[in-house]
């Protein structure tokens, strides 16, 4: 975790930008005055990384006095570790791409990022983003970022031909889902559910089950420590998770721990050895740009199955933002780029890569059929931010390790020991 520096260090961090002058510049001046090099800390890979390169090139074309340089990071698993290493190692950047509210709070507490409420007002971003999107980039009521994309994290991806061959429809209920696992196994698929448990993605199943079992209320209380990890709702959630594992969904622990989400996606869309993947909307860009599949024809998604426990109108969501560093060497270009991300031109590029934008300037009709299904599902749901992204770093690491233990032995005894271990770590962290 990045610790808050002392006063002298904070002054040094802030020395690269005169904050009072930064806040006093009128909105119209940003694009006009933008020049020089804009440096972005960029940790995204694959087609999403390519999208960011495209955004930078388009921005430079529209602002020819600005060159964009990405500080790329090599990431395996959670990107926060490499980001901490880069920032604490003295890497100086203007903008940071972030997706974790807990990490934003960490950066803000350390004085590494700067509030942008005054800039927001000067730029008139209330016309581009609704109040809820602004709130999504706030920590303790202070705005630090601009959200540029969001996604459904309750969608289960599948290849349409697999379900057609097995003679099944996308399951709508938990019972239908378990039956689909059985039908697909009978069709010859040894692992109907691709469970990417090497790093973090196995947590998606627990977090969506928690929403279906206890609703957004339970997820919020767990994230804010109003309930403990030993609470009955957590154990009941793991019990539902065990039903899926005991149905033979996911193969051996070795198979589950073999790779991350991209490896799991390969098993479905290139190797044809698995069928279902619960992961975020970046899967859409991978399917289009790396697998060459036709959206809505070769593949699609369905929302997490209903459990019938009174909370089936819920969805897990994520969002990505850019935050402005306190020691930015080029705040004018940084703010101009933040403004650009909300423009029709930038949102069109996002749509081409399969990503939805919250900007009021976005043309929803440009989104493909799968993205439109996911966007509509989020609009009709009570939403909760991805639980793992809300937890402190040390706690989320323990949470994921304990879930790996559970995957290897989903017994009642393991549920008791796993929840106790996570709670013990939570007591240390909080």
ABEGO torsion letter per residue (X at the ends): XBBBBBAAAAAAAAAABBAAAAAABBAAAAAAABBEBBBBBBABBEAAAAAAAAAAAAAAAABAABBBBBBBBBBBEBAAAAAAAAAAAGBBBABBBBABAAAAAAAAAAGABBBAAAAAAAAGAAAABBAAAAAAABBGGBBABBBABBBBAABBBBBAAAAAAAGBBBBABAAAAAAAAAAAAAAGBABABBBBAAAAAAAAAAAAAAAAAAEAAAAAAAAAGABBAABAAAAAAAAAAAAAAAAGAAEBAAAAAABBAAAAAAAAAAAGABABBBBBAAAAAAAAAAAGBBBGAABBBBBBBBAGAGAAABBBBBBBBBBBBAABABAAAAAAAAAAAABAAAAAAAAAAGBBBABAABBAAABBAAAAAAAAAAAABBBBBBAAAABBAAAAAAAAAAAAAAAABBBAAAAAAAAAAAAAAAAAAX
